Amino acid sequence: MIYVISGSGKIITENKTITFKQGDAILIDKGEKYRWDAVCNVVMACSPAWTPKQHKMVK
């Protein structure tokens, strides 16, 4: 679950693109791969807990 505090952008998954703005809440399905194209501040609840090993920077 992601809540957008400020900013806007989009999240791209294998099946869809989700455009968001301040005040939106977004649900990412368990195991779904996604990437951010955004400038924003968010609060993200993760279960199981997120670890730095899961992060991959793509240029």
Backbone as XML, in Angstrom:
<?xml version="1.0"?>
<chain id="A" units="angstrom">
  <residue number="1" name="MET">
    <atom name="N" x="0.853" y="-1.171" z="0.000"/>
    <atom name="CA" x="0.000" y="0.000" z="0.000"/>
    <atom name="C" x="0.894" y="1.227" z="0.000"/>
  </residue>
  <residue number="2" name="ILE">
    <atom name="N" x="0.602" y="2.165" z="-0.879"/>
    <atom name="CA" x="1.376" y="3.392" z="-1.005"/>
    <atom name="C" x="0.427" y="4.577" z="-0.871"/>
  </residue>
  <residue number="3" name="TYR">
    <atom name="N" x="0.769" y="5.546" z="-0.034"/>
    <atom name="CA" x="0.012" y="6.794" z="0.062"/>
    <atom name="C" x="0.930" y="7.926" z="-0.382"/>
  </residue>
  <residue number="4" name="VAL">
    <atom name="N" x="0.461" y="8.739" z="-1.330"/>
    <atom name="CA" x="1.273" y="9.815" z="-1.904"/>
    <atom name="C" x="1.089" y="11.082" z="-1.071"/>
  </residue>
  <residue number="5" name="ILE">
    <atom name="N" x="2.143" y="11.495" z="-0.380"/>
    <atom name="CA" x="2.116" y="12.694" z="0.459"/>
    <atom name="C" x="2.210" y="13.948" z="-0.403"/>
  </residue>
  <residue number="6" name="SER">
    <atom name="N" x="3.126" y="13.932" z="-1.384"/>
    <atom name="CA" x="3.270" y="15.076" z="-2.275"/>
    <atom name="C" x="3.860" y="14.609" z="-3.593"/>
  </residue>
  <residue number="7" name="GLY">
    <atom name="N" x="3.679" y="15.422" z="-4.624"/>
    <atom name="CA" x="4.241" y="15.109" z="-5.929"/>
    <atom name="C" x="3.302" y="14.282" z="-6.781"/>
  </residue>
  <residue number="8" name="SER">
    <atom name="N" x="3.861" y="13.760" z="-7.873"/>
    <atom name="CA" x="3.070" y="12.967" z="-8.814"/>
    <atom name="C" x="4.008" y="12.103" z="-9.646"/>
  </residue>
  <residue number="9" name="GLY">
    <atom name="N" x="3.417" y="11.234" z="-10.442"/>
    <atom name="CA" x="4.215" y="10.385" z="-11.306"/>
    <atom name="C" x="3.431" y="9.179" z="-11.766"/>
  </residue>
  <residue number="10" name="LYS">
    <atom name="N" x="4.166" y="8.112" z="-12.067"/>
    <atom name="CA" x="3.509" y="6.880" z="-12.472"/>
    <atom name="C" x="4.326" y="5.692" z="-12.000"/>
  </residue>
  <residue number="11" name="ILE">
    <atom name="N" x="3.617" y="4.595" z="-11.794"/>
    <atom name="CA" x="4.218" y="3.312" z="-11.477"/>
    <atom name="C" x="3.917" y="2.409" z="-12.665"/>
  </residue>
  <residue number="12" name="ILE">
    <atom name="N" x="4.952" y="1.775" z="-13.192"/>
    <atom name="CA" x="4.795" y="0.905" z="-14.351"/>
    <atom name="C" x="4.972" y="-0.538" z="-13.887"/>
  </residue>
  <residue number="13" name="THR">
    <atom name="N" x="3.963" y="-1.378" z="-14.167"/>
    <atom name="CA" x="4.050" y="-2.803" z="-13.869"/>
    <atom name="C" x="4.126" y="-3.555" z="-15.186"/>
  </residue>
  <residue number="14" name="GLU">
    <atom name="N" x="4.173" y="-4.861" z="-15.119"/>
    <atom name="CA" x="4.217" y="-5.660" z="-16.339"/>
    <atom name="C" x="2.915" y="-5.563" z="-17.123"/>
  </residue>
  <residue number="15" name="ASN">
    <atom name="N" x="1.808" y="-5.249" z="-16.436"/>
    <atom name="CA" x="0.491" y="-5.258" z="-17.083"/>
    <atom name="C" x="-0.202" y="-3.908" z="-17.206"/>
  </residue>
  <residue number="16" name="LYS">
    <atom name="N" x="0.294" y="-2.890" z="-16.488"/>
    <atom name="CA" x="-0.406" y="-1.608" z="-16.510"/>
    <atom name="C" x="0.499" y="-0.474" z="-16.052"/>
  </residue>
  <residue number="17" name="THR">
    <atom name="N" x="0.036" y="0.745" z="-16.311"/>
    <atom name="CA" x="0.689" y="1.953" z="-15.827"/>
    <atom name="C" x="-0.309" y="2.676" z="-14.943"/>
  </residue>
  <residue number="18" name="ILE">
    <atom name="N" x="0.113" y="3.027" z="-13.741"/>
    <atom name="CA" x="-0.741" y="3.709" z="-12.774"/>
    <atom name="C" x="-0.230" y="5.132" z="-12.614"/>
  </residue>
  <residue number="19" name="THR">
    <atom name="N" x="-1.033" y="6.107" z="-13.006"/>
    <atom name="CA" x="-0.689" y="7.517" z="-12.824"/>
    <atom name="C" x="-1.236" y="7.955" z="-11.469"/>
  </residue>
  <residue number="20" name="PHE">
    <atom name="N" x="-0.429" y="8.719" z="-10.712"/>
    <atom name="CA" x="-0.870" y="9.143" z="-9.380"/>
    <atom name="C" x="-0.462" y="10.578" z="-9.092"/>
  </residue>
  <residue number="21" name="LYS">
    <atom name="N" x="-1.119" y="11.133" z="-8.064"/>
    <atom name="CA" x="-0.838" y="12.497" z="-7.609"/>
    <atom name="C" x="-1.018" y="12.549" z="-6.093"/>
  </residue>
  <residue number="22" name="GLN">
    <atom name="N" x="-0.718" y="13.691" z="-5.511"/>
    <atom name="CA" x="-0.856" y="13.885" z="-4.066"/>
    <atom name="C" x="-2.239" y="13.462" z="-3.599"/>
  </residue>
  <residue number="23" name="GLY">
    <atom name="N" x="-2.276" y="12.703" z="-2.496"/>
    <atom name="CA" x="-3.540" y="12.265" z="-1.910"/>
    <atom name="C" x="-4.019" y="10.901" z="-2.390"/>
  </residue>
  <residue number="24" name="ASP">
    <atom name="N" x="-3.394" y="10.354" z="-3.430"/>
    <atom name="CA" x="-3.805" y="9.044" z="-3.947"/>
    <atom name="C" x="-3.235" y="7.918" z="-3.084"/>
  </residue>
  <residue number="25" name="ALA">
    <atom name="N" x="-3.951" y="6.797" z="-3.068"/>
    <atom name="CA" x="-3.484" y="5.569" z="-2.439"/>
    <atom name="C" x="-3.400" y="4.505" z="-3.529"/>
  </residue>
  <residue number="26" name="ILE">
    <atom name="N" x="-2.325" y="3.729" z="-3.526"/>
    <atom name="CA" x="-2.068" y="2.742" z="-4.575"/>
    <atom name="C" x="-1.782" y="1.403" z="-3.910"/>
  </residue>
  <residue number="27" name="LEU">
    <atom name="N" x="-2.353" y="0.339" z="-4.455"/>
    <atom name="CA" x="-2.085" y="-1.003" z="-3.958"/>
    <atom name="C" x="-1.307" y="-1.775" z="-5.010"/>
  </residue>
  <residue number="28" name="ILE">
    <atom name="N" x="-0.143" y="-2.278" z="-4.628"/>
    <atom name="CA" x="0.675" y="-3.120" z="-5.498"/>
    <atom name="C" x="0.497" y="-4.555" z="-5.019"/>
  </residue>
  <residue number="29" name="ASP">
    <atom name="N" x="0.117" y="-5.457" z="-5.919"/>
    <atom name="CA" x="-0.100" y="-6.850" z="-5.548"/>
    <atom name="C" x="1.187" y="-7.523" z="-5.100"/>
  </residue>
  <residue number="30" name="LYS">
    <atom name="N" x="1.066" y="-8.457" z="-4.189"/>
    <atom name="CA" x="2.201" y="-9.221" z="-3.685"/>
    <atom name="C" x="2.955" y="-9.869" z="-4.845"/>
  </residue>
  <residue number="31" name="GLY">
    <atom name="N" x="4.275" y="-9.679" z="-4.876"/>
    <atom name="CA" x="5.121" y="-10.285" z="-5.892"/>
    <atom name="C" x="5.134" y="-9.565" z="-7.225"/>
  </residue>
  <residue number="32" name="GLU">
    <atom name="N" x="4.322" y="-8.504" z="-7.363"/>
    <atom name="CA" x="4.271" y="-7.774" z="-8.630"/>
    <atom name="C" x="5.538" y="-6.938" z="-8.818"/>
  </residue>
  <residue number="33" name="LYS">
    <atom name="N" x="6.152" y="-7.028" z="-9.981"/>
    <atom name="CA" x="7.320" y="-6.213" z="-10.298"/>
    <atom name="C" x="6.836" y="-4.847" z="-10.764"/>
  </residue>
  <residue number="34" name="TYR">
    <atom name="N" x="7.518" y="-3.801" z="-10.326"/>
    <atom name="CA" x="7.132" y="-2.447" z="-10.712"/>
    <atom name="C" x="8.348" y="-1.548" z="-10.715"/>
  </residue>
  <residue number="35" name="ARG">
    <atom name="N" x="8.183" y="-0.400" z="-11.382"/>
    <atom name="CA" x="9.214" y="0.633" z="-11.341"/>
    <atom name="C" x="8.539" y="1.989" z="-11.226"/>
  </residue>
  <residue number="36" name="TRP">
    <atom name="N" x="9.259" y="2.938" z="-10.662"/>
    <atom name="CA" x="8.767" y="4.299" z="-10.455"/>
    <atom name="C" x="9.263" y="5.212" z="-11.566"/>
  </residue>
  <residue number="37" name="ASP">
    <atom name="N" x="8.423" y="6.122" z="-12.002"/>
    <atom name="CA" x="8.805" y="7.251" z="-12.845"/>
    <atom name="C" x="8.120" y="8.443" z="-12.193"/>
  </residue>
  <residue number="38" name="ALA">
    <atom name="N" x="8.773" y="8.996" z="-11.168"/>
    <atom name="CA" x="8.074" y="9.966" z="-10.334"/>
    <atom name="C" x="9.032" y="10.844" z="-9.548"/>
  </residue>
  <residue number="39" name="VAL">
    <atom name="N" x="8.511" y="11.998" z="-9.157"/>
    <atom name="CA" x="9.143" y="12.867" z="-8.173"/>
    <atom name="C" x="8.081" y="13.062" z="-7.105"/>
  </residue>
  <residue number="40" name="CYS">
    <atom name="N" x="8.257" y="12.375" z="-5.964"/>
    <atom name="CA" x="7.200" y="12.390" z="-4.961"/>
    <atom name="C" x="7.736" y="11.960" z="-3.603"/>
  </residue>
  <residue number="41" name="ASN">
    <atom name="N" x="6.916" y="12.196" z="-2.588"/>
    <atom name="CA" x="7.147" y="11.687" z="-1.238"/>
    <atom name="C" x="5.987" y="10.773" z="-0.919"/>
  </residue>
  <residue number="42" name="VAL">
    <atom name="N" x="6.290" y="9.560" z="-0.453"/>
    <atom name="CA" x="5.243" y="8.584" z="-0.171"/>
    <atom name="C" x="5.474" y="7.917" z="1.179"/>
  </residue>
  <residue number="43" name="VAL">
    <atom name="N" x="4.405" y="7.310" z="1.674"/>
    <atom name="CA" x="4.470" y="6.392" z="2.804"/>
    <atom name="C" x="4.091" y="5.045" z="2.230"/>
  </residue>
  <residue number="44" name="MET">
    <atom name="N" x="4.930" y="4.026" z="2.477"/>
    <atom name="CA" x="4.686" y="2.715" z="1.897"/>
    <atom name="C" x="4.697" y="1.657" z="3.001"/>
  </residue>
  <residue number="45" name="ALA">
    <atom name="N" x="3.598" y="0.906" z="3.091"/>
    <atom name="CA" x="3.515" y="-0.219" z="4.015"/>
    <atom name="C" x="3.844" y="-1.483" z="3.239"/>
  </residue>
  <residue number="46" name="CYS">
    <atom name="N" x="4.801" y="-2.267" z="3.710"/>
    <atom name="CA" x="5.249" y="-3.467" z="3.001"/>
    <atom name="C" x="5.102" y="-4.694" z="3.893"/>
  </residue>
  <residue number="47" name="SER">
    <atom name="N" x="4.586" y="-5.756" z="3.310"/>
    <atom name="CA" x="4.486" y="-7.029" z="4.013"/>
    <atom name="C" x="4.732" y="-8.154" z="3.022"/>
  </residue>
  <residue number="48" name="PRO">
    <atom name="N" x="5.780" y="-8.937" z="3.208"/>
    <atom name="CA" x="6.763" y="-8.858" z="4.294"/>
    <atom name="C" x="7.597" y="-7.587" z="4.180"/>
  </residue>
  <residue number="49" name="ALA">
    <atom name="N" x="8.349" y="-7.310" z="5.209"/>
    <atom name="CA" x="9.137" y="-6.077" z="5.260"/>
    <atom name="C" x="10.074" y="-5.959" z="4.061"/>
  </residue>
  <residue number="50" name="TRP">
    <atom name="N" x="10.210" y="-4.735" z="3.561"/>
    <atom name="CA" x="11.110" y="-4.437" z="2.447"/>
    <atom name="C" x="12.544" y="-4.455" z="2.958"/>
  </residue>
  <residue number="51" name="THR">
    <atom name="N" x="13.464" y="-4.949" z="2.123"/>
    <atom name="CA" x="14.884" y="-4.930" z="2.476"/>
    <atom name="C" x="15.669" y="-4.276" z="1.339"/>
  </residue>
  <residue number="52" name="PRO">
    <atom name="N" x="16.819" y="-3.676" z="1.631"/>
    <atom name="CA" x="17.630" y="-3.048" z="0.587"/>
    <atom name="C" x="18.037" y="-4.016" z="-0.525"/>
  </residue>
  <residue number="53" name="LYS">
    <atom name="N" x="18.111" y="-5.316" z="-0.267"/>
    <atom name="CA" x="18.462" y="-6.295" z="-1.302"/>
    <atom name="C" x="17.431" y="-6.326" z="-2.434"/>
  </residue>
  <residue number="54" name="GLN">
    <atom name="N" x="16.195" y="-5.879" z="-2.157"/>
    <atom name="CA" x="15.142" y="-5.891" z="-3.166"/>
    <atom name="C" x="15.235" y="-4.722" z="-4.135"/>
  </residue>
  <residue number="55" name="HIS">
    <atom name="N" x="16.060" y="-3.740" z="-3.837"/>
    <atom name="CA" x="16.169" y="-2.518" z="-4.636"/>
    <atom name="C" x="17.133" y="-2.706" z="-5.793"/>
  </residue>
  <residue number="56" name="LYS">
    <atom name="N" x="16.739" y="-2.260" z="-6.959"/>
    <atom name="CA" x="17.618" y="-2.285" z="-8.116"/>
    <atom name="C" x="17.422" y="-0.979" z="-8.878"/>
  </residue>
  <residue number="57" name="MET">
    <atom name="N" x="18.479" y="-0.193" z="-9.062"/>
    <atom name="CA" x="18.404" y="1.067" z="-9.779"/>
    <atom name="C" x="18.532" y="0.778" z="-11.273"/>
  </residue>
  <residue number="58" name="VAL">
    <atom name="N" x="17.577" y="1.272" z="-12.049"/>
    <atom name="CA" x="17.571" y="1.067" z="-13.496"/>
    <atom name="C" x="17.724" y="2.424" z="-14.150"/>
  </residue>
  <residue number="59" name="LYS">
    <atom name="N" x="18.663" y="2.521" z="-15.110"/>
    <atom name="CA" x="18.876" y="3.800" z="-15.790"/>
    <atom name="C" x="18.274" y="3.776" z="-17.162"/>
  </residue>
</chain>
